[in-house]
Amino acid sequence: MNENLDALFEDDSFCDLEKMLNVFCPFEAVGMASQEIRHAHYLAYILNPNKPHGFGIKLLNAFLRLALVKEIPASSDAKYESVKIIRERDNIDLRIEIPAPTLQEKAIVLVIELKINAVEDAKQLKKYHGIVNRQYRDKDWDKRYIFLTKQGTAARNTKDQENWKPMALAKLIPEFETELKNQNPSQSFDFFRANIGMMRRKHLGDKEIRQKVAEIWDRHSDALEKLIKYQPDRAGDIMQYLVANDELLAKLKEDQPLEIRKTKSSHKILRFHIKAWDCLRGMKAETSRWVDSQSIIVIEIYKGRPKGLPRDIRITYCLDHSGNLDKAAEKNREAIYKKSTDLKLLKWVDPDWTIPSYTNNYIHLHKAVLWPWDERKSYSEFINNIEDIAKLIIENAHEFLTHTLLHYDKIIREASLETTEHNNAVPEGEANTV
């Protein structure tokens, strides 16, 4: 195995790949690689011919060639002051307003929604389409809607697909590079090249990088498969440490208003149930094998996966699936779900988080991140600090429960009481027969 690894590290293609990837990028340094809003800011800046980047109308014309199959004519006396780039008005990522060249023609507004790793919300594009239609009169404006993604993915909704033209960053970036092929060196141009390099490495895939990787796999597949098999899993290591450490978990339960007990867990998920809740009517699934306590709601500490990032550690209130629930438990489950959607727990819960739709599967209600993946530390540093990280996670989990447990206790007791009162009610038509 060591000989295989030595051969891998000494391979010319491997050395070339290391040089290609081991570069300083100011955009990655400020965390831009995964932040959609910053990509949109930079795009708005370089498309604006009135900004002092030195690119003039070139990049805007490259964009227009793909969007409209036309350009803005360049002339020596044109300053392009009339072209407007509008950023984040009405939550729309970008608009480009181009005035009408003659009185007989319409002005153009390009409406751009940019998605890097995320997908659009169900009604997002429809909403933006309606806003633009109200603000720009048909007789004056030619309205074009651009859905800009890494590979030109179409909108999810069929109606949105009719209105929004997909455009690929993978096609736009080569157009930009062609326009600036003979650009004079400058600080702006250096930043532009750094941005393009970052986009290729992080999002689009680089042809030269792919070629080097293919060569390495052809020659060293055995060594690479071993490395992948044993690659470090920081979140997994933390979970194993927490599961094995009962003393640490005991601190989670200290000074809590309700008794918390551990129930059936695994190396990936720690589960807890509340003894007082299990005593309420309809709060247990007698035939469920999900957890030992048979509780229909438990507290979970588990490995999450943010989009495009390695796994973090989270805590959540989780509802059991309803496949084996009796009527009382099913009614409780529905009532707890409905009441939890009305809870306002913004101190701990991400304001962008929305509780998913009600289903018969497991449902995560309110949740919080206890430990975000930390890329600043090497794996060896991480392992040396894993005890401190685990303690911090338990402290954060304790605080989360301190701020949320009584809120859930209230809605769970209300749900159980409502179910009990409903079941004890005299059936309609029987009151007069007593």
Buried (B, 14 or more C-beta within 10 A) or exposed (E): EEEBBEBBEEBEBBEBBEEBEEEEBEBBEEEBBBBBEBBBBBBBBBBBBBBEBBBBBBBBBBBBBBBBEEBBEEEEEBEBEEBEBBBEEEEBBBBBBBEBEEEEEBBBBBBBBBBBBEEBEEEBBBBBBEBBEEEBEEEEBBBBBBBBBBEBBEBEBEEBBEBBBBBBBBEBBEBBBEBBEEBEEEEBBEBBBBBBBBBBBBBBBBEEBEEBBEBBEEBBEEBBEBEEEEEEBBBEBBBBBBBEBEEBBEBBBEEBEBEBBBBBBEEEBBBBBBEBBBEBBBBBBEEBEBBBBBBBBBBBBBBBEBEEEBBBBBBBBBBBBBEBBEEBBBBBBBBBBEBBEEBEBEEBBEEEBEBEEBEEEBBBBBBBBBBEBEEEEEEEEBBEEBEEBBEBBBEBBBBBBEBBBEBBBEBBBEBBEBBBEEEEEEEEEEEEEE
